[in-house]
Amino acid sequence: MTIVRYDPFRDLRTLQEEVNRLFSTNLTRGFGEEGAGRGAWNPSVDIYENKDHIVLEAELPGMKREDFELSVENNVITLRGERQFEKKEDTDNYHRVERSYGSFTRSFTLPQTVSAEGATAEYRNGVLRVTLPKREETKARRIEIAGEGAGTSAKTIEAKAANVTEKSSKAAGAE
């Protein structure tokens, strides 16, 4: 007979592996087309910025402009809507429905550097593109530095106005 060393955490590790396996698989596979996966759809969103704007792009395939709304309130941009399941004909017999349908809400907090005034939005080919301009005082600026002496030329450095504003606000508050 072989002696086996007792491991008090063996059962706990086994339980953890089972739970990890359960949550790492797609839960909607186990349910029918009317199952729990219904209504769990959220459109994919990309957010990026350049020197003048912050841009939000959301994929809303198969939706009409009337199916969703966009709002900005208290520096939070919110996209909400509903993608309806439309059966083409009564004689259609679906064998599998993998695309998700239902209502959705996506909200994103905007940085203080963005102004909701002047925001533009366009919807084309199933992609919503929202462009939000940055505030003028937060854009990067170039500052010329002149040097002393005959052989020195002026140098240019880049500075962010937000840093300058913060320093001047702190200095003003200290007085």
FISETI-352750 format. One record per residue: residue number from 0; x, y, z of N, C-alpha, C in turn. Coordinates in nm, 2 decimals. Layout:
! residues N
SITE     i      nxx      nyy      nzz     caxx     cayy     cazz      cxx      cyy      czz
SITE   NUM        X        Y        Z        X        Y        Z        X        Y        Z
...
END
This chain:
! residues 175
SITE     i      nxx      nyy      nzz     caxx     cayy     cazz      cxx      cyy      czz
SITE     0     0.08    -0.12     0.00     0.00     0.00     0.00     0.09     0.12     0.00
SITE     1     0.05     0.22    -0.08     0.13     0.34    -0.10     0.07     0.45     0.00
SITE     2     0.17     0.52     0.06     0.13     0.63     0.15     0.11     0.75     0.07
SITE     3     0.00     0.82     0.09    -0.03     0.94     0.01    -0.04     1.06     0.12
SITE     4     0.04     1.16     0.09     0.05     1.27     0.18    -0.09     1.35     0.17
SITE     5    -0.14     1.39     0.28    -0.27     1.46     0.29    -0.25     1.61     0.25
SITE     6    -0.33     1.65     0.16    -0.32     1.79     0.11    -0.45     1.86     0.15
SITE     7    -0.46     1.94     0.25    -0.58     2.00     0.30    -0.65     2.10     0.20
SITE     8    -0.57     2.15     0.10    -0.62     2.24     0.00    -0.66     2.18    -0.13
SITE     9    -0.64     2.05    -0.14    -0.67     1.98    -0.27    -0.82     2.00    -0.31
SITE    10    -0.91     1.98    -0.22    -1.05     2.00    -0.26    -1.08     2.14    -0.30
SITE    11    -1.02     2.24    -0.23    -1.04     2.38    -0.26    -0.99     2.41    -0.40
SITE    12    -0.87     2.36    -0.43    -0.81     2.38    -0.56    -0.90     2.32    -0.67
SITE    13    -0.95     2.21    -0.65    -1.04     2.14    -0.74    -1.17     2.22    -0.77
SITE    14    -1.22     2.28    -0.66    -1.34     2.36    -0.67    -1.31     2.49    -0.75
SITE    15    -1.20     2.55    -0.72    -1.16     2.67    -0.79    -1.14     2.64    -0.94
SITE    16    -1.08     2.53    -0.98    -1.06     2.49    -1.12    -1.20     2.47    -1.19
SITE    17    -1.29     2.41    -1.12    -1.42     2.39    -1.18    -1.50     2.53    -1.20
SITE    18    -1.49     2.61    -1.10    -1.55     2.75    -1.12    -1.48     2.83    -1.23
SITE    19    -1.35     2.82    -1.24    -1.28     2.89    -1.35    -1.32     2.83    -1.48
SITE    20    -1.33     2.70    -1.49    -1.38     2.64    -1.62    -1.52     2.68    -1.65
SITE    21    -1.60     2.69    -1.55    -1.74     2.73    -1.58    -1.75     2.87    -1.64
SITE    22    -1.68     2.97    -1.58    -1.68     3.10    -1.62    -1.60     3.14    -1.74
SITE    23    -1.51     3.05    -1.78    -1.42     3.07    -1.90    -1.49     3.03    -2.02
SITE    24    -1.60     2.95    -2.02    -1.67     2.91    -2.14    -1.79     3.01    -2.16
SITE    25    -1.84     3.01    -2.28    -1.95     3.09    -2.31    -2.08     3.04    -2.25
SITE    26    -2.14     3.11    -2.16    -2.26     3.06    -2.09    -2.38     3.04    -2.19
SITE    27    -2.38     3.12    -2.29    -2.50     3.12    -2.38    -2.50     3.00    -2.46
SITE    28    -2.39     2.92    -2.48    -2.40     2.80    -2.56    -2.49     2.70    -2.50
SITE    29    -2.51     2.69    -2.37    -2.59     2.59    -2.30    -2.73     2.62    -2.31
SITE    30    -2.77     2.74    -2.35    -2.91     2.78    -2.35    -2.96     2.78    -2.50
SITE    31    -3.09     2.77    -2.52    -3.15     2.78    -2.65    -3.15     2.92    -2.70
SITE    32    -3.21     2.94    -2.82    -3.21     3.08    -2.87    -3.29     3.17    -2.79
SITE    33    -3.38     3.12    -2.71    -3.46     3.20    -2.62    -3.40     3.22    -2.48
SITE    34    -3.28     3.18    -2.47    -3.21     3.16    -2.34    -3.16     3.29    -2.28
SITE    35    -3.07     3.27    -2.18    -3.02     3.39    -2.10    -2.93     3.48    -2.19
SITE    36    -2.88     3.44    -2.30    -2.80     3.52    -2.38    -2.88     3.64    -2.45
SITE    37    -3.01     3.63    -2.45    -3.09     3.73    -2.51    -3.08     3.86    -2.43
SITE    38    -3.07     3.97    -2.50    -3.07     4.10    -2.43    -2.93     4.14    -2.36
SITE    39    -2.83     4.06    -2.39    -2.70     4.09    -2.33    -2.61     4.15    -2.43
SITE    40    -2.66     4.22    -2.53    -2.58     4.28    -2.63    -2.53     4.42    -2.60
SITE    41    -2.41     4.45    -2.62    -2.35     4.58    -2.61    -2.27     4.61    -2.73
SITE    42    -2.29     4.72    -2.80    -2.21     4.75    -2.91    -2.06     4.77    -2.88
SITE    43    -1.98     4.73    -2.97    -1.83     4.76    -2.95    -1.80     4.91    -2.97
SITE    44    -1.71     4.96    -2.89    -1.68     5.10    -2.89    -1.53     5.12    -2.89
SITE    45    -1.48     5.21    -2.98    -1.34     5.26    -2.98    -1.34     5.40    -2.94
SITE    46    -1.25     5.44    -2.86    -1.23     5.58    -2.82    -1.08     5.62    -2.84
SITE    47    -1.06     5.72    -2.91    -0.92     5.77    -2.93    -0.92     5.92    -2.94
SITE    48    -0.80     5.98    -2.93    -0.79     6.12    -2.93    -0.67     6.16    -3.02
SITE    49    -0.68     6.28    -3.08    -0.57     6.35    -3.15    -0.55     6.48    -3.08
SITE    50    -0.48     6.57    -3.14    -0.44     6.69    -3.07    -0.56     6.79    -3.05
SITE    51    -0.67     6.77    -3.14    -0.78     6.87    -3.13    -0.91     6.80    -3.08
SITE    52    -0.92     6.67    -3.09    -1.05     6.61    -3.06    -1.04     6.47    -2.99
SITE    53    -1.15     6.43    -2.93    -1.16     6.30    -2.88    -1.27     6.24    -2.96
SITE    54    -1.25     6.12    -3.01    -1.34     6.05    -3.11    -1.39     5.92    -3.05
SITE    55    -1.52     5.90    -3.05    -1.59     5.78    -3.01    -1.65     5.72    -3.13
SITE    56    -1.62     5.59    -3.16    -1.68     5.52    -3.27    -1.75     5.39    -3.21
SITE    57    -1.88     5.37    -3.24    -1.95     5.26    -3.20    -2.01     5.18    -3.31
SITE    58    -2.00     5.05    -3.31    -2.05     4.97    -3.41    -2.20     4.93    -3.38
SITE    59    -2.29     4.97    -3.47    -2.43     4.95    -3.45    -2.49     4.88    -3.58
SITE    60    -2.44     4.76    -3.61    -2.48     4.70    -3.74    -2.63     4.67    -3.74
SITE    61    -2.68     4.69    -3.86    -2.82     4.66    -3.88    -2.92     4.75    -3.81
SITE    62    -2.88     4.86    -3.75    -2.97     4.95    -3.68    -3.00     5.07    -3.77
SITE    63    -3.12     5.13    -3.75    -3.15     5.25    -3.81    -3.12     5.36    -3.71
SITE    64    -3.11     5.48    -3.77    -3.08     5.60    -3.68    -3.19     5.62    -3.57
SITE    65    -3.31     5.58    -3.60    -3.42     5.60    -3.50    -3.41     5.50    -3.38
SITE    66    -3.32     5.39    -3.40    -3.32     5.29    -3.30    -3.23     5.32    -3.18
SITE    67    -3.15     5.43    -3.18    -3.06     5.46    -3.07    -3.06     5.61    -3.05
SITE    68    -3.01     5.66    -2.93    -3.00     5.80    -2.90    -2.87     5.82    -2.83
SITE    69    -2.82     5.94    -2.84    -2.69     5.98    -2.78    -2.72     6.11    -2.70
SITE    70    -2.66     6.11    -2.58    -2.68     6.23    -2.49    -2.55     6.26    -2.42
SITE    71    -2.53     6.38    -2.38    -2.41     6.42    -2.30    -2.47     6.50    -2.18
SITE    72    -2.44     6.45    -2.06    -2.49     6.52    -1.94    -2.39     6.50    -1.83
SITE    73    -2.35     6.61    -1.76    -2.25     6.61    -1.65    -2.12     6.54    -1.69
SITE    74    -2.07     6.57    -1.81    -1.95     6.52    -1.86    -1.95     6.36    -1.87
SITE    75    -2.07     6.31    -1.90    -2.09     6.17    -1.93    -2.16     6.16    -2.06
SITE    76    -2.10     6.08    -2.15    -2.17     6.06    -2.28    -2.24     5.93    -2.28
SITE    77    -2.37     5.92    -2.31    -2.44     5.80    -2.30    -2.50     5.76    -2.44
SITE    78    -2.49     5.64    -2.48    -2.54     5.58    -2.60    -2.64     5.47    -2.55
SITE    79    -2.77     5.49    -2.59    -2.87     5.38    -2.56    -2.96     5.36    -2.67
SITE    80    -3.01     5.23    -2.68    -3.10     5.20    -2.79    -3.14     5.05    -2.77
SITE    81    -3.20     5.00    -2.88    -3.24     4.87    -2.88    -3.23     4.81    -3.03
SITE    82    -3.18     4.69    -3.03    -3.17     4.62    -3.16    -3.28     4.51    -3.16
SITE    83    -3.38     4.52    -3.25    -3.49     4.43    -3.25    -3.46     4.31    -3.34
SITE    84    -3.52     4.20    -3.30    -3.51     4.08    -3.38    -3.63     4.09    -3.48
SITE    85    -3.60     4.08    -3.61    -3.71     4.09    -3.70    -3.71     3.96    -3.79
SITE    86    -3.82     3.89    -3.77    -3.83     3.77    -3.85    -3.88     3.81    -3.99
SITE    87    -3.81     3.76    -4.09    -3.84     3.80    -4.22    -3.98     3.76    -4.27
SITE    88    -4.01     3.63    -4.25    -4.15     3.58    -4.29    -4.19     3.48    -4.19
SITE    89    -4.32     3.46    -4.19    -4.38     3.37    -4.09    -4.34     3.22    -4.13
SITE    90    -4.30     3.20    -4.25    -4.26     3.07    -4.29    -4.12     3.04    -4.26
SITE    91    -4.04     3.14    -4.23    -3.90     3.11    -4.19    -3.89     3.03    -4.07
SITE    92    -3.80     2.93    -4.07    -3.78     2.85    -3.95    -3.63     2.86    -3.92
SITE    93    -3.60     2.94    -3.82    -3.46     2.95    -3.78    -3.40     2.83    -3.71
SITE    94    -3.29     2.79    -3.75    -3.22     2.67    -3.68    -3.12     2.72    -3.58
SITE    95    -3.07     2.84    -3.60    -2.97     2.89    -3.51    -2.98     3.05    -3.52
SITE    96    -2.98     3.11    -3.40    -2.97     3.26    -3.39    -2.85     3.29    -3.30
SITE    97    -2.74     3.34    -3.36    -2.62     3.37    -3.28    -2.60     3.52    -3.26
SITE    98    -2.67     3.61    -3.34    -2.65     3.75    -3.32    -2.74     3.79    -3.20
SITE    99    -2.69     3.88    -3.12    -2.76     3.92    -3.00    -2.85     4.04    -3.03
SITE   100    -2.96     4.04    -2.96    -3.06     4.15    -2.97    -3.10     4.20    -2.83
SITE   101    -3.16     4.31    -2.83    -3.21     4.37    -2.71    -3.17     4.51    -2.69
SITE   102    -3.20     4.56    -2.57    -3.17     4.70    -2.54    -3.03     4.71    -2.48
SITE   103    -2.97     4.82    -2.49    -2.83     4.84    -2.44    -2.82     4.99    -2.40
SITE   104    -2.72     5.01    -2.31    -2.68     5.14    -2.26    -2.53     5.14    -2.24
SITE   105    -2.46     5.23    -2.30    -2.31     5.24    -2.28    -2.29     5.39    -2.24
SITE   106    -2.22     5.41    -2.13    -2.18     5.54    -2.08    -2.04     5.55    -2.05
SITE   107    -1.98     5.67    -2.09    -1.84     5.70    -2.07    -1.82     5.83    -2.01
SITE   108    -1.73     5.84    -1.91    -1.70     5.97    -1.85    -1.60     6.04    -1.94
SITE   109    -1.63     6.17    -1.97    -1.54     6.25    -2.05    -1.44     6.32    -1.96
SITE   110    -1.32     6.34    -2.01    -1.23     6.42    -1.93    -1.26     6.57    -1.93
SITE   111    -1.21     6.64    -1.83    -1.24     6.78    -1.82    -1.19     6.86    -1.94
SITE   112    -1.10     6.80    -2.02    -1.04     6.87    -2.13    -1.13     6.88    -2.25
SITE   113    -1.24     6.81    -2.25    -1.33     6.80    -2.36    -1.45     6.89    -2.34
SITE   114    -1.50     6.95    -2.45    -1.62     7.04    -2.44    -1.73     6.97    -2.52
SITE   115    -1.84     6.96    -2.46    -1.96     6.90    -2.53    -2.02     7.00    -2.63
SITE   116    -1.99     7.13    -2.62    -2.03     7.23    -2.71    -1.95     7.20    -2.84
SITE   117    -2.02     7.20    -2.95    -1.95     7.18    -3.08    -1.93     7.04    -3.12
SITE   118    -1.98     6.95    -3.04    -1.97     6.80    -3.07    -2.05     6.77    -3.19
SITE   119    -2.00     6.68    -3.28    -2.07     6.64    -3.40    -2.08     6.48    -3.40
SITE   120    -2.18     6.43    -3.46    -2.20     6.29    -3.47    -2.25     6.26    -3.61
SITE   121    -2.20     6.15    -3.66    -2.25     6.10    -3.79    -2.27     5.95    -3.79
SITE   122    -2.37     5.90    -3.86    -2.39     5.75    -3.86    -2.39     5.71    -4.00
SITE   123    -2.29     5.62    -4.03    -2.27     5.58    -4.17    -2.23     5.43    -4.17
SITE   124    -2.29     5.35    -4.25    -2.25     5.21    -4.27    -2.25     5.13    -4.14
SITE   125    -2.34     5.16    -4.05    -2.35     5.09    -3.92    -2.25     5.13    -3.82
SITE   126    -2.18     5.24    -3.84    -2.08     5.29    -3.74    -2.12     5.44    -3.70
SITE   127    -2.14     5.46    -3.57    -2.16     5.59    -3.52    -2.03     5.65    -3.48
SITE   128    -2.00     5.77    -3.53    -1.88     5.84    -3.50    -1.91     5.98    -3.44
SITE   129    -1.87     5.99    -3.31    -1.89     6.12    -3.24    -1.76     6.19    -3.22
SITE   130    -1.75     6.31    -3.26    -1.63     6.39    -3.24    -1.65     6.50    -3.14
SITE   131    -1.57     6.50    -3.04    -1.58     6.60    -2.93    -1.46     6.69    -2.93
SITE   132    -1.47     6.82    -2.95    -1.35     6.90    -2.95    -1.29     6.93    -2.81
SITE   133    -1.16     6.94    -2.81    -1.10     6.97    -2.68    -1.11     7.12    -2.65
SITE   134    -1.11     7.16    -2.53    -1.12     7.30    -2.49    -0.99     7.37    -2.54
SITE   135    -1.01     7.49    -2.58    -0.90     7.57    -2.64    -0.78     7.58    -2.53
SITE   136    -0.82     7.61    -2.41    -0.71     7.63    -2.31    -0.63     7.50    -2.27
SITE   137    -0.68     7.39    -2.31    -0.60     7.26    -2.28    -0.52     7.21    -2.40
SITE   138    -0.53     7.27    -2.51    -0.45     7.23    -2.63    -0.30     7.26    -2.60
SITE   139    -0.21     7.18    -2.66    -0.07     7.20    -2.65    -0.03     7.33    -2.73
SITE   140     0.07     7.40    -2.68     0.11     7.52    -2.75     0.26     7.52    -2.76
SITE   141     0.31     7.59    -2.86     0.46     7.61    -2.88     0.50     7.74    -2.82
SITE   142     0.61     7.74    -2.75     0.67     7.86    -2.69     0.81     7.89    -2.75
SITE   143     0.83     8.00    -2.80     0.96     8.04    -2.85     1.05     8.09    -2.74
SITE   144     1.17     8.04    -2.74     1.27     8.08    -2.64     1.39     8.15    -2.71
SITE   145     1.41     8.27    -2.68     1.52     8.35    -2.74     1.64     8.34    -2.65
SITE   146     1.76     8.32    -2.71     1.88     8.31    -2.63     1.96     8.44    -2.64
SITE   147     2.06     8.45    -2.55     2.15     8.56    -2.56     2.28     8.52    -2.64
SITE   148     2.34     8.62    -2.69     2.46     8.60    -2.77     2.44     8.60    -2.92
SITE   149     2.55     8.63    -2.99     2.54     8.65    -3.13     2.51     8.51    -3.21
SITE   150     2.57     8.40    -3.16     2.56     8.28    -3.24     2.44     8.19    -3.19
SITE   151     2.35     8.24    -3.10     2.24     8.15    -3.06     2.12     8.18    -3.14
SITE   152     2.05     8.08    -3.17     1.92     8.09    -3.24     1.81     8.06    -3.14
SITE   153     1.69     8.10    -3.18     1.57     8.08    -3.09     1.54     7.93    -3.09
SITE   154     1.50     7.88    -2.98     1.46     7.74    -2.97     1.31     7.73    -2.94
SITE   155     1.25     7.62    -2.98     1.10     7.61    -2.96     1.08     7.49    -2.87
SITE   156     1.00     7.50    -2.77     0.96     7.39    -2.69     0.81     7.38    -2.69
SITE   157     0.76     7.26    -2.66     0.62     7.24    -2.65     0.58     7.23    -2.51
SITE   158     0.46     7.29    -2.48     0.41     7.29    -2.34     0.26     7.27    -2.35
SITE   159     0.21     7.20    -2.25     0.07     7.18    -2.24     0.01     7.29    -2.16
SITE   160    -0.10     7.35    -2.22    -0.16     7.46    -2.15    -0.22     7.42    -2.02
SITE   161    -0.26     7.30    -2.01    -0.33     7.25    -1.88    -0.23     7.26    -1.77
SITE   162    -0.10     7.22    -1.79     0.00     7.23    -1.69     0.02     7.38    -1.65
SITE   163     0.02     7.47    -1.75     0.05     7.61    -1.72    -0.07     7.66    -1.64
SITE   164    -0.19     7.62    -1.67    -0.31     7.67    -1.60    -0.31     7.62    -1.46
SITE   165    -0.28     7.49    -1.44    -0.27     7.44    -1.30    -0.17     7.52    -1.22
SITE   166    -0.05     7.55    -1.27     0.05     7.62    -1.20     0.00     7.76    -1.16
SITE   167    -0.06     7.82    -1.26    -0.10     7.96    -1.24    -0.22     7.96    -1.14
SITE   168    -0.31     7.86    -1.14    -0.42     7.85    -1.04    -0.36     7.83    -0.90
SITE   169    -0.26     7.75    -0.89    -0.20     7.72    -0.76    -0.13     7.85    -0.71
SITE   170    -0.07     7.92    -0.80     0.00     8.04    -0.76    -0.10     8.15    -0.72
SITE   171    -0.21     8.15    -0.79    -0.31     8.25    -0.76    -0.38     8.22    -0.62
SITE   172    -0.40     8.09    -0.59    -0.46     8.05    -0.47    -0.36     8.07    -0.35
SITE   173    -0.23     8.07    -0.37    -0.14     8.09    -0.27    -0.13     8.24    -0.22
SITE   174    -0.17     8.33    -0.31    -0.16     8.47    -0.27    -0.27     8.51    -0.18
END
